[in-house]
């Protein structure tokens, strides 16, 4: 799959995203500048693609524009419905409540939950979750992906150990499958450096041989 095909399948351009959310592009820019809603996940300038996760990567396709996950229009609609000047507070109130509720299934300490939330927020704002989470419109889905990745990374030493102590192959493969469903496939420009290759495709192959 080419980068163009990947973006066509999973993303929409800025005019389409603003239209989907029911606002103008200028209003979308205002909300992004206020860090009330996620920034574009990908920005293409004809010779490269840029993301908050992987930085700038040269490409051989003539692509230009800013690309957003359509699912993130939910956050824009929340911001657009808020009182002017309180857009960020409105979005983050919903987001943080969803993150907190979901994290209670994984963490016992309130302090740990709040620390984890604060670690998530910058990735929400800069478009990272649009790149790596299957459904970035939901705080619960964000938590599920992030916590599965954390568990899988720790258990397998970042994808290098296909036979970790304390888990059978069947359960490990189930964990890999759960993580795969919760995460994105990653674009062809980034796949070789992605957690998808390391913790899903590469790890599955290692487990099959172990």
N, C-alpha and C positions, 0 to 999 in steps of 0.2 A: 504494500500500500504506500502510495506517495504521501508527502506531507499535505499536498492539496486535498487529496482524497480523505485523509485523516481529519483535517479541519472541516471539510464539507460534511463529514459524518457526525462529528461530535460538537462542533462549535458554530457560532454565527458571527457575522461581522458587526461592527459597531452600529451602523444604521439599523440593522435588523434587530439587534439587541435592544436598542432604545425603543424601537417601535413595539417590540414584544412586551416591554415593561410599561408602555403607555406614556412615555415621556420623550422630550426632544434630546438630541445629542448634546446640546449645550447644558441642559439640566443634568444629564448623565455625567458630563465632565465636572460639574459643580459637586455632585455627590461623591465622585471619585476623589476629587481634590480635598474634600472634607473627610475622606477616609471613612465614609458612611457605608459604602458598598464596595464589593471586590473590584479591583482594577482588572484590565484585560489580562487574560492568562498568557496570550501570545501576541507579540507585535512583530510583524514582518515588514521589511523595508526594501524588498527586491533582491537583496543579496544575503540576508541573514534572518534568523528568527530569534527572538529574545523572550526569555521567561525569567521569573524571579528565582526559579529553582536552578536552572542550568545556565543562566546568563545568555550570552550571545553565541549562536552557532551558525556557521556559514551554511548556506543552502544553494542548490543548483536550480531551484524553481523560481520563477518570476512571480512571487507572492508579495502583496502589500496589504497593509491594514492592521486593525486591532481585532482580536478574536476573543469572544466570551462564550462561556458555557450557557446555553439557554436556561438551564435550571436555576442559575443565579438571578434570573429576573425576579424571583420571589423576594429577594432582599431589596431590590430596587423598588419594588412596589410598596414594601413596608416603609422605606425611606420617603417615597413620594407622597404617601398618605400622612406622614408626620407633620407636625407644626414646623414651619420654617425655622431653622436654627437648632432644631432638636432631632434632626434626621439620624445622626450617628447614634445618639442615645436610644432612639426607638429601635433601630436595627440591632444594636448590641444588647439591649434588654432581652429581646426575643432569642438571639443567638446564645447568649450566656446562660439563659434559663434552660435552653435545650441541651447545651453542653454539660451543664451541672447535673441535670437529671440523668443524662446518659452515663456520665462518669461514675455515678454512684454504684453502678454495676461492676466497676473495675477497681475503685479505690475506696478505702474506708475512712481515710482522714480528710476532714474538711479542708485542712491546710494544703494537702496534696492535690485535692480537686481544684482549689482556687489557683494554685501554682500552675497546674496543667492548663487551665483555661487561659491564663495570661500568656502561656507559651503558644497557644493556638491562635490568638487574636491577630498577630502580625501576618500570619500565613493566610488568614481569611482576607485581610485587607489587600495584600499584594497579588492576589490571584492564584496563589499556590494550590489551594484546595480545588480550584477548577481544573488544574492539571492532573492531580493525583487521586482525587476522591470520586467514586462512581456517581454519587449524588451529593453535590456540594450545596444543595438547597436545604439540607437538613443537618442540624447540629448533631443529632443521634447518628447519622451516617458518617459524619466527619469523625466522631469519637470512635465508632466501630473500626473504621479503616486505620486510624492512627494507633489504636490500642492493639489491634491485631498485628500491625507492622512491628510495634515495639516488642510484643511477645515473640513473634517469629524471629526477629533480629537477635534478641537475647538468647533464645533457645538454640538457634543454629549458628551462633557466632557470625552473624551478618551473612548468612547463606553459605558459609564455608563448611559446616558440619552436617552431613546428611543423616547421622546416627547419634543424635543427642541422647544423653542418659535420661531415663524416666518417661519416654514416650515411644510407642511402637510406630512402625512405618505407616500403618493405616491411619492412626490418629494424626501423625505429622502431615500426611497427604491431605487429610480433611482440613487441617489448619491452613495449609497452603491454599486449598480451594476456597475457604472462607475469605482469606485475604485477597485472593484474585477477584472474587466477586465484589468486594468492597472497594477495589481500587481501579484506576483507569489503566488502559493498555499502553499509554505513552506514545508520543509521536515517533515516526521513524528517525527524526533528527536527534532524538534523545535516548532511544531505546537501549543502546549499548551501555549507557551510563545509568540506567534506571533501576529502581527497586523491583520493577516488574521482571526484568531479566534475572536479577540476582536472587530474588526471594520466591519467584514463581517458576519461570521456565528453566533457569539454571538449576535451582534446587530440586525441582521435580526430577530432572534428568539424573542428578546425583543420587537421589533416593532410589530411583529405579535400578541403578547399578549397584547400590550398596547391598 
